[in-house]
C-alpha cells in the first residue's frame, strides 16, 4: 500500500498560479501536503487551490503575495504560524526573465529581475526560516535554473540572479543547519512546454534566427544528451525528494535536472 510521503506537512509554493509552480503545488498536495499557493495573480492561485481540492488534496489559504514585499510575506507566514501552527516546506518558485543584449539592457528591468528572483527568494526564506527554526525542522527549496550554473545568452540579469540564488542557498544552508532546517535548489533545463517558451521565447528566437518555431524547438532539444526537453514532472520529482525525509542528509545542494546538458 502506497503512503503519502508528506502527509500533514504545510507547504508554501510561490509563483503557483500556473506553469511549473502549479505543477509543484499539485505534486506536493498529491503526497499529502497542505499546500498554500502564493502568486500576484490571486485568481490563478485560487484556481490551483480548487484543483488541489478536486483531486482530493488539502489546500491552505491562497494568497496574493508579491515576494518582494517583505511586509506581505511576513504577514502571510505569521498567519500560517498561528493556523495551522507550522510551516514545513517553502518552495521559492516565483521568478521573471527579461531578455536583452547587455548593452541594450534597461537598468530598471535588470533591477526588477534581481529584485524578484534573488531578493524575493531571500525575503521568503528569511520569514519561513523564523518559523522553521522554532520547530527545529523544515525544508526550503529554491527553483533555480541551469542558468545558475552557466552564463546564458542575452540573459545576463536572469543568470546573475540564479548564480546569486545558488550562493544564497548554500549560505542559508550553513546558517540554518544547526536548527535542522535544510536548504537546497533545483536547476531545471529548458522547459519548452512552459508558458515562457510558448508565449514568448519561441517567437523571439524564431525571429532572431529566421527559422521556424519547430526548428527552434529542435535546436534546443538537440543540445540535451538524453534527447528530450525538461518536463514539469522531472522537476516535481526532485522537489518532492528534497521536501521529504529521504533527503534528510542533504543541504546546500543545487541539483541539475537537465538531461545531462549541465553536469556541474
C-alpha positions as CSV (number, residue, x, y, z in Angstrom):
1,X,0.0,0.0,0.0
2,X,1.4,3.4,-1.0
3,X,1.8,6.0,1.6
4,X,1.8,9.8,1.2
5,X,5.4,10.9,1.9
6,X,4.4,14.5,3.0
7,X,1.1,13.8,4.8
8,X,0.1,16.7,7.0
9,X,3.1,18.9,6.2
10,X,2.3,22.6,5.5
11,X,3.9,24.0,2.3
12,X,4.1,27.3,0.6
13,X,4.7,27.5,-3.2
14,X,5.4,30.9,-4.6
15,X,4.5,31.7,-8.2
16,X,2.0,28.9,-8.0
17,X,-0.8,30.2,-10.3
18,X,0.4,28.4,-13.4
19,X,3.2,26.5,-15.1
20,X,5.8,24.9,-13.0
21,X,4.6,26.5,-9.8
22,X,1.1,25.0,-10.3
23,X,2.7,21.6,-11.1
24,X,4.8,21.7,-7.9
25,X,1.7,22.7,-5.8
26,X,-0.3,19.8,-7.2
27,X,2.6,17.4,-6.7
28,X,3.1,18.3,-3.1
29,X,-0.7,18.0,-2.5
30,X,-0.7,14.6,-4.1
31,X,1.9,13.5,-1.5
32,X,-0.4,14.7,1.3
33,X,1.0,18.2,2.0
34,X,-1.3,21.1,2.9
35,X,-0.4,23.5,0.1
36,X,-0.7,27.3,0.2
37,X,-0.4,28.7,-3.3
38,X,1.1,32.2,-3.5
39,X,1.0,34.4,-6.5
40,X,0.4,38.0,-7.5
41,X,-2.3,36.5,-9.7
42,X,-4.8,35.7,-6.9
43,X,-7.4,34.3,-9.2
44,X,-4.9,31.8,-10.6
45,X,-3.8,30.9,-7.1
46,X,-7.4,30.3,-6.1
47,X,-7.9,28.1,-9.2
48,X,-4.9,26.0,-8.2
49,X,-6.4,25.5,-4.7
50,X,-9.6,24.4,-6.3
51,X,-7.7,21.9,-8.5
52,X,-6.0,20.5,-5.4
53,X,-9.3,20.0,-3.6
54,X,-10.9,18.5,-6.7
55,X,-8.1,15.9,-6.8
56,X,-8.7,15.0,-3.1
57,X,-5.9,17.1,-1.6
58,X,-5.7,19.7,1.0
59,X,-5.2,23.4,0.1
60,X,-4.3,26.1,2.5
61,X,-5.1,29.7,2.1
62,X,-4.3,31.0,-1.4
63,X,-2.6,34.4,-1.1
64,X,-1.9,37.4,-3.3
65,X,1.7,37.9,-2.4
66,X,4.4,39.9,-4.1
67,X,7.6,38.1,-3.0
68,X,9.5,41.4,-3.0
69,X,7.1,42.9,-0.4
70,X,8.6,41.9,2.9
71,X,5.6,43.1,5.0
72,X,3.2,40.9,2.9
73,X,5.4,37.9,3.1
74,X,5.9,38.3,6.9
75,X,2.2,38.7,7.4
76,X,1.2,35.5,5.5
77,X,3.9,33.4,7.1
78,X,2.9,34.6,10.6
79,X,-0.7,33.7,9.7
80,X,0.4,30.1,8.9
81,X,2.4,30.0,12.2
82,X,-0.9,30.7,14.0
83,X,-3.1,28.4,12.0
84,X,-2.3,25.6,11.2
85,X,0.6,26.4,13.5
86,X,3.6,25.3,11.5
87,X,5.4,25.6,8.2
88,X,7.4,22.6,6.9
89,X,8.1,23.4,3.2
90,X,8.8,26.5,1.3
91,X,9.3,26.3,-2.5
92,X,10.6,29.6,-3.8
93,X,9.5,29.4,-7.4
94,X,8.4,32.9,-8.3
95,X,10.6,34.4,-10.9
96,X,10.8,36.6,-14.0
97,X,13.0,36.8,-17.1
98,X,13.9,39.8,-19.3
99,X,15.9,39.1,-22.5
100,X,18.2,41.8,-23.8
101,X,21.8,42.0,-25.1
102,X,23.8,43.6,-22.3
103,X,24.4,47.0,-24.0
104,X,20.7,47.3,-24.6
105,X,19.6,46.1,-21.1
106,X,17.4,48.8,-19.4
107,X,18.7,49.2,-15.8
108,X,15.2,49.2,-14.4
109,X,14.5,45.8,-15.9
110,X,17.8,44.5,-14.7
111,X,17.0,45.6,-11.1
112,X,13.5,44.1,-11.3
113,X,14.8,40.7,-12.3
114,X,17.3,40.7,-9.4
115,X,14.6,42.0,-7.0
116,X,12.1,39.2,-7.8
117,X,14.4,36.3,-8.4
118,X,17.1,36.9,-5.8
119,X,15.8,39.4,-3.2
120,X,12.3,37.8,-3.3
121,X,13.9,34.4,-2.6
122,X,15.8,35.9,0.3
123,X,12.7,37.5,1.8
124,X,10.6,34.4,1.6
125,X,13.4,32.2,3.0
126,X,14.0,34.6,5.9
127,X,10.5,34.6,7.2
128,X,9.9,30.9,6.6
129,X,13.2,30.2,8.5
130,X,11.9,32.1,11.5
131,X,9.1,29.6,11.9
132,X,11.2,26.6,10.9
133,X,13.9,27.4,13.4
134,X,11.4,27.4,16.3
135,X,10.2,24.0,15.0
136,X,13.7,22.8,14.5
137,X,12.7,21.3,11.2
138,X,11.9,22.4,7.7
139,X,12.9,22.3,4.0
140,X,13.4,25.4,1.9
141,X,13.7,24.7,-1.9
142,X,14.6,27.3,-4.5
143,X,13.6,26.7,-8.1
144,X,16.8,27.8,-9.8
145,X,17.9,27.0,-13.4
146,X,20.7,25.6,-15.5
147,X,21.4,29.4,-16.0
148,X,22.6,29.4,-12.3
149,X,25.5,27.1,-13.4
150,X,26.5,28.6,-16.7
151,X,26.1,32.0,-18.3
152,X,23.1,32.5,-20.6
153,X,23.0,34.3,-23.9
154,X,21.1,37.7,-23.7
155,X,20.0,36.6,-20.2
156,X,22.6,38.4,-18.1
157,X,20.2,39.5,-15.4
158,X,18.5,36.2,-15.1
159,X,21.8,34.3,-14.9
160,X,23.1,36.7,-12.4
161,X,20.0,36.3,-10.2
162,X,20.3,32.5,-10.5
163,X,24.0,32.3,-9.8
164,X,23.3,34.5,-6.7
165,X,20.5,32.1,-5.8
166,X,22.9,29.2,-5.5
167,X,25.2,31.3,-3.3
168,X,22.3,32.3,-1.2
169,X,21.1,28.6,-1.0
170,X,24.5,27.5,0.3
171,X,24.7,30.4,2.8
172,X,21.3,29.8,4.2
173,X,22.1,26.1,4.5
174,X,25.1,26.9,6.6
175,X,23.1,29.4,8.7
176,X,20.2,27.0,9.4
177,X,21.9,23.6,9.6
178,X,22.1,23.7,13.4
179,X,18.3,24.1,13.6
180,X,17.7,21.1,11.3
181,X,16.4,23.3,8.5
182,X,17.6,22.2,5.1
183,X,18.0,24.5,2.1
184,X,18.5,23.2,-1.4
185,X,18.0,24.3,-5.0
186,X,16.7,22.6,-8.2
187,X,18.2,23.6,-11.5
188,X,15.9,22.7,-14.4
189,X,16.8,22.6,-18.0
190,X,14.7,24.2,-20.8
191,X,11.0,23.7,-20.0
192,X,10.0,24.0,-23.7
193,X,6.3,23.5,-23.0
194,X,6.1,26.2,-20.3
195,X,4.2,29.5,-20.8
196,X,7.5,31.4,-21.0
197,X,8.6,29.4,-24.1
198,X,5.2,29.0,-25.6
199,X,4.2,32.7,-25.3
200,X,7.5,34.4,-25.8
201,X,10.8,32.7,-26.4
202,X,9.9,30.5,-29.4
203,X,8.6,33.6,-31.3
204,X,11.6,35.7,-30.2
205,X,14.2,33.1,-31.2
206,X,12.4,32.2,-34.5
207,X,12.5,35.9,-35.5
208,X,16.2,36.3,-34.4
209,X,17.4,33.3,-36.3
210,X,14.9,33.5,-39.1
211,X,13.8,29.9,-38.6
212,X,10.5,28.3,-37.7
213,X,9.4,27.7,-34.1
214,X,9.6,23.9,-34.8
215,X,13.3,24.4,-35.8
216,X,13.9,26.4,-32.6
217,X,12.4,23.6,-30.5
218,X,14.6,21.0,-32.4
219,X,17.7,23.2,-31.9
220,X,17.2,23.3,-28.1
221,X,16.2,19.6,-27.8
222,X,19.3,18.6,-29.8
223,X,21.5,20.2,-27.1
224,X,20.3,17.7,-24.5
225,X,22.2,14.4,-24.2
226,X,19.0,12.5,-23.1
227,X,17.3,13.8,-26.2
228,X,14.2,15.5,-24.8
229,X,13.2,18.7,-23.1
230,X,12.8,19.0,-19.4
231,X,9.2,18.5,-18.2
232,X,7.3,19.7,-15.1
233,X,7.2,16.2,-13.7
234,X,11.0,15.9,-14.0
235,X,11.3,18.9,-11.7
236,X,8.4,18.0,-9.4
237,X,10.1,14.6,-8.7
238,X,13.2,16.3,-7.4
239,X,11.2,18.9,-5.4
240,X,9.3,16.1,-3.7
241,X,12.5,14.3,-2.9
242,X,14.1,17.4,-1.3
243,X,10.9,18.2,0.6
244,X,10.7,14.8,2.2
245,X,12.7,12.7,4.7
246,X,14.6,10.7,2.0
247,X,16.8,13.7,1.6
248,X,17.3,14.3,5.3
249,X,21.1,14.4,4.9
250,X,21.2,16.8,2.1
251,X,21.6,20.6,2.4
252,X,23.2,23.3,0.4
253,X,22.9,21.4,-2.9
254,X,21.9,22.7,-6.3
255,X,20.6,19.6,-8.2
256,X,20.6,19.7,-12.0
257,X,17.5,18.4,-13.8
258,X,18.8,19.0,-17.3
259,X,19.0,15.6,-19.1
260,X,22.8,15.8,-18.9
261,X,23.0,19.3,-20.5
262,X,24.7,20.7,-17.4
263,X,26.8,18.4,-15.2
264,X,28.5,20.7,-12.7
